[in-house]
Amino acid sequence: MTTESIQIGDTVRSFDFARFRDLRGEQACYVEGVVSLIVKEPEGTTYYIQVQRDVCAGEVVTPGRETVTVPANGTKKWNGELTDGVVLLSVGL
């Protein structure tokens, strides 16, 4: 998924850990929410997500995080790999 395919107003799921994509169980750690801002800078692009659901170790966190910032898909990590932890769930209006 390219950075351009996620836009402000879209609903996304952002996984906390690159290796784990579980939706249930101890390794399920992610947030779901609406992209409120996309900031493009020379070192990479960042998504600002207004959190609607915060899951840690398979449990919904209450109260959860309100806003998270995550690197956009395709951002180079310190080890040279590219990020891909944000999944588009639905397109905004």
KOLMAR-425422 format. One line per 2 residues: number of its first residue (from 1); their letters; for each residue x, y, z of N, C-alpha, C, O. Coordinates in nm, 2 decimals. Example, Ala and Ser with C-alpha at 12.3 -4.5 7.8 and 13.67 -1.06 7.14 Angstrom:
<vodrens>
1> AS> 1.32:-0.57:0.78:1.23:-0.45:0.78:1.32:-0.33:0.78:1.42:-0.33:0.85  1.28:-0.22:0.71:1.37:-0.11:0.71:1.29:0.00:0.79:1.34:0.11:0.80 $
</vodrens>
This chain:
<vodrens>
1> MT> 0.08:-0.12:0.00:0.00:0.00:0.00:0.09:0.12:0.00:0.18:0.13:0.08  0.06:0.22:-0.09:0.14:0.34:-0.09:0.09:0.44:0.00:-0.03:0.43:0.04 $
3> TE> 0.17:0.54:0.03:0.12:0.65:0.11:0.00:0.72:0.05:-0.09:0.76:0.13  0.00:0.74:-0.08:-0.11:0.81:-0.14:-0.24:0.74:-0.13:-0.35:0.80:-0.15 $
5> SI> -0.25:0.61:-0.10:-0.38:0.54:-0.09:-0.45:0.56:0.04:-0.57:0.53:0.05  -0.38:0.62:0.14:-0.44:0.66:0.27:-0.45:0.81:0.27:-0.36:0.88:0.25 $
7> QI> -0.58:0.86:0.30:-0.60:1.00:0.30:-0.67:1.04:0.43:-0.72:0.96:0.51  -0.67:1.17:0.45:-0.74:1.23:0.57:-0.88:1.19:0.56:-0.95:1.20:0.45 $
9> GD> -0.94:1.15:0.67:-1.08:1.10:0.68:-1.10:0.95:0.67:-1.20:0.90:0.70  -0.99:0.88:0.62:-1.00:0.73:0.61:-0.99:0.67:0.75:-0.93:0.72:0.84 $
11> TV> -1.05:0.55:0.76:-1.04:0.47:0.88:-0.94:0.37:0.86:-0.94:0.30:0.76  -0.84:0.36:0.96:-0.73:0.27:0.94:-0.71:0.18:1.07:-0.76:0.21:1.17 $
13> RS> -0.63:0.08:1.05:-0.58:0.00:1.17:-0.43:0.01:1.16:-0.37:-0.01:1.06  -0.37:0.05:1.27:-0.22:0.06:1.28:-0.17:-0.03:1.38:-0.20:-0.02:1.50 $
15> FD> -0.09:-0.13:1.34:-0.03:-0.23:1.43:0.09:-0.17:1.50:0.17:-0.10:1.45  0.10:-0.20:1.63:0.21:-0.15:1.72:0.34:-0.21:1.69:0.44:-0.15:1.70 $
17> FA> 0.34:-0.34:1.65:0.46:-0.41:1.63:0.46:-0.48:1.49:0.36:-0.54:1.45  0.56:-0.46:1.41:0.57:-0.50:1.27:0.55:-0.65:1.25:0.49:-0.69:1.15 $
19> RF> 0.60:-0.73:1.35:0.59:-0.87:1.33:0.45:-0.93:1.36:0.42:-1.04:1.31  0.37:-0.86:1.44:0.25:-0.92:1.49:0.13:-0.85:1.42:0.12:-0.72:1.43 $
21> RD> 0.04:-0.92:1.36:-0.08:-0.87:1.29:-0.20:-0.94:1.34:-0.31:-0.93:1.28  -0.19:-1.00:1.46:-0.30:-1.07:1.52:-0.41:-0.97:1.56:-0.39:-0.86:1.60 $
23> LR> -0.54:-1.01:1.54:-0.65:-0.93:1.58:-0.71:-0.97:1.72:-0.79:-0.90:1.78  -0.67:-1.09:1.76:-0.71:-1.15:1.89:-0.59:-1.21:1.96:-0.50:-1.25:1.89 $
25> GE> -0.60:-1.22:2.09:-0.50:-1.29:2.16:-0.39:-1.20:2.21:-0.39:-1.08:2.19  -0.29:-1.26:2.28:-0.19:-1.18:2.35:-0.10:-1.10:2.26:-0.05:-0.99:2.30 $
27> QA> -0.09:-1.13:2.13:0.00:-1.06:2.04:-0.08:-0.95:1.96:-0.03:-0.89:1.87  -0.21:-0.94:1.99:-0.29:-0.84:1.92:-0.27:-0.70:1.99:-0.32:-0.68:2.10 $
29> CY> -0.20:-0.61:1.92:-0.17:-0.48:1.97:-0.18:-0.38:1.85:-0.10:-0.38:1.76  -0.29:-0.30:1.86:-0.31:-0.21:1.74:-0.41:-0.10:1.79:-0.48:-0.11:1.89 $
31> VE> -0.43:0.00:1.70:-0.53:0.10:1.72:-0.61:0.11:1.59:-0.56:0.08:1.48  -0.74:0.14:1.60:-0.82:0.17:1.49:-0.87:0.31:1.50:-0.91:0.35:1.61 $
33> GV> -0.88:0.39:1.40:-0.93:0.52:1.41:-0.93:0.59:1.27:-0.90:0.53:1.17  -0.95:0.72:1.28:-0.96:0.81:1.16:-0.84:0.89:1.14:-0.79:0.96:1.24 $
35> VS> -0.78:0.89:1.02:-0.67:0.98:0.99:-0.71:1.12:0.99:-0.80:1.16:0.91  -0.65:1.20:1.08:-0.69:1.34:1.09:-0.59:1.44:1.03:-0.63:1.55:1.00 $
37> LI> -0.47:1.39:1.01:-0.37:1.48:0.95:-0.26:1.39:0.89:-0.23:1.28:0.94  -0.20:1.44:0.78:-0.09:1.37:0.72:0.02:1.48:0.70:0.00:1.57:0.63 $
39> VK> 0.13:1.45:0.76:0.24:1.55:0.76:0.36:1.49:0.67:0.41:1.38:0.71  0.39:1.56:0.57:0.50:1.51:0.48:0.62:1.60:0.51:0.62:1.72:0.50 $
41> EP> 0.73:1.53:0.55:0.86:1.60:0.58:0.97:1.53:0.50:0.95:1.41:0.46  1.09:1.59:0.49:1.20:1.52:0.42:1.23:1.38:0.47:1.27:1.29:0.39 $
43> EG> 1.22:1.36:0.60:1.26:1.23:0.66:1.15:1.13:0.65:1.17:1.01:0.69  1.03:1.17:0.61:0.92:1.08:0.59:0.78:1.14:0.62:0.77:1.26:0.66 $
45> TT> 0.68:1.06:0.60:0.55:1.11:0.62:0.49:1.04:0.74:0.51:0.93:0.77  0.41:1.12:0.82:0.35:1.08:0.94:0.20:1.09:0.93:0.14:1.19:0.89 $
47> YY> 0.13:0.98:0.98:-0.02:0.98:0.99:-0.05:1.02:1.14:0.01:0.97:1.23  -0.15:1.11:1.15:-0.21:1.14:1.28:-0.34:1.07:1.29:-0.43:1.10:1.20 $
49> IQ> -0.36:0.98:1.38:-0.48:0.90:1.39:-0.56:0.93:1.52:-0.51:0.92:1.63  -0.69:0.97:1.50:-0.78:0.99:1.61:-0.83:0.85:1.65:-0.91:0.79:1.57 $
51> VQ> -0.79:0.80:1.76:-0.82:0.66:1.80:-0.96:0.64:1.84:-1.02:0.71:1.92  -1.02:0.54:1.78:-1.16:0.50:1.82:-1.16:0.37:1.90:-1.25:0.34:1.97 $
53> RD> -1.05:0.29:1.88:-1.04:0.16:1.95:-0.89:0.13:1.97:-0.81:0.14:1.87  -0.85:0.10:2.09:-0.71:0.08:2.13:-0.70:-0.06:2.19:-0.77:-0.09:2.29 $
55> VC> -0.63:-0.15:2.13:-0.62:-0.29:2.17:-0.47:-0.32:2.21:-0.38:-0.29:2.14  -0.46:-0.38:2.33:-0.32:-0.41:2.38:-0.33:-0.55:2.44:-0.42:-0.58:2.52 $
57> AG> -0.25:-0.65:2.39:-0.25:-0.79:2.44:-0.39:-0.85:2.42:-0.43:-0.93:2.51  -0.46:-0.81:2.32:-0.59:-0.87:2.29:-0.71:-0.81:2.36:-0.82:-0.85:2.34 $
59> EV> -0.68:-0.71:2.45:-0.79:-0.65:2.53:-0.80:-0.50:2.49:-0.71:-0.43:2.46  -0.93:-0.46:2.48:-0.96:-0.32:2.46:-0.91:-0.24:2.58:-0.95:-0.27:2.69 $
61> VT> -0.83:-0.13:2.55:-0.78:-0.04:2.66:-0.88:0.07:2.68:-0.92:0.14:2.59  -0.93:0.09:2.81:-1.02:0.19:2.84:-0.97:0.27:2.96:-0.95:0.20:3.07 $
63> PG> -0.95:0.40:2.96:-0.95:0.48:2.84:-0.83:0.45:2.76:-0.72:0.43:2.82  -0.84:0.45:2.63:-0.73:0.43:2.54:-0.66:0.56:2.50:-0.70:0.66:2.55 $
65> RE> -0.57:0.54:2.41:-0.50:0.66:2.36:-0.60:0.74:2.28:-0.68:0.68:2.21  -0.58:0.87:2.28:-0.67:0.96:2.20:-0.62:0.98:2.06:-0.70:0.97:1.96 $
67> TV> -0.50:1.01:2.05:-0.43:1.03:1.92:-0.30:0.96:1.92:-0.23:0.96:2.01  -0.27:0.90:1.80:-0.13:0.85:1.78:-0.07:0.90:1.66:-0.15:0.94:1.56 $
69> TV> 0.06:0.91:1.65:0.13:0.94:1.53:0.21:0.82:1.49:0.28:0.76:1.57  0.20:0.78:1.36:0.27:0.67:1.31:0.33:0.70:1.18:0.28:0.78:1.10 $
71> PA> 0.45:0.63:1.15:0.51:0.66:1.02:0.42:0.60:0.91:0.36:0.49:0.92  0.41:0.67:0.80:0.33:0.62:0.68:0.40:0.50:0.63:0.52:0.48:0.64 $
73> NG> 0.32:0.42:0.56:0.37:0.30:0.49:0.48:0.34:0.39:0.46:0.44:0.32  0.59:0.27:0.39:0.69:0.30:0.30:0.80:0.39:0.35:0.90:0.42:0.29 $
75> TK> 0.79:0.43:0.48:0.89:0.50:0.55:1.01:0.41:0.59:0.98:0.30:0.64  1.13:0.45:0.56:1.25:0.37:0.59:1.27:0.37:0.74:1.28:0.47:0.80 $
77> KW> 1.29:0.25:0.80:1.32:0.23:0.94:1.47:0.24:0.96:1.55:0.23:0.86  1.52:0.24:1.08:1.66:0.25:1.11:1.74:0.13:1.05:1.86:0.14:1.03 $
79> NG> 1.67:0.01:1.04:1.74:-0.11:0.99:1.73:-0.12:0.83:1.77:-0.22:0.78  1.68:-0.02:0.77:1.67:-0.02:0.62:1.54:-0.08:0.57:1.50:-0.06:0.45 $
81> EL> 1.46:-0.15:0.65:1.33:-0.20:0.61:1.23:-0.09:0.60:1.25:0.02:0.65  1.12:-0.11:0.52:1.02:-0.01:0.51:0.90:-0.05:0.59:0.86:-0.16:0.61 $
83> TD> 0.84:0.06:0.65:0.72:0.04:0.73:0.60:0.00:0.65:0.59:0.04:0.53  0.51:-0.08:0.71:0.39:-0.12:0.64:0.28:-0.16:0.74:0.19:-0.24:0.71 $
85> GV> 0.28:-0.09:0.85:0.19:-0.13:0.96:0.05:-0.07:0.96:-0.03:-0.09:1.05  0.02:0.02:0.86:-0.11:0.08:0.86:-0.20:0.02:0.75:-0.16:0.02:0.63 $
87> VL> -0.31:-0.02:0.79:-0.40:-0.09:0.69:-0.53:-0.01:0.68:-0.59:0.03:0.77  -0.57:0.02:0.55:-0.69:0.09:0.52:-0.81:0.01:0.55:-0.82:-0.10:0.50 $
89> LS> -0.90:0.05:0.64:-1.03:-0.02:0.67:-1.14:0.03:0.58:-1.22:-0.05:0.53  -1.15:0.16:0.57:-1.26:0.22:0.49:-1.22:0.36:0.45:-1.15:0.43:0.52 $
91> VG> -1.27:0.40:0.33:-1.24:0.53:0.28:-1.33:0.63:0.34:-1.45:0.61:0.35  -1.28:0.75:0.38:-1.36:0.86:0.43:-1.45:0.92:0.33:-1.44:0.89:0.21 $
93> L> -1.53:1.01:0.38:-1.63:1.07:0.29:-1.57:1.19:0.21:-1.64:1.25:0.14 $
</vodrens>
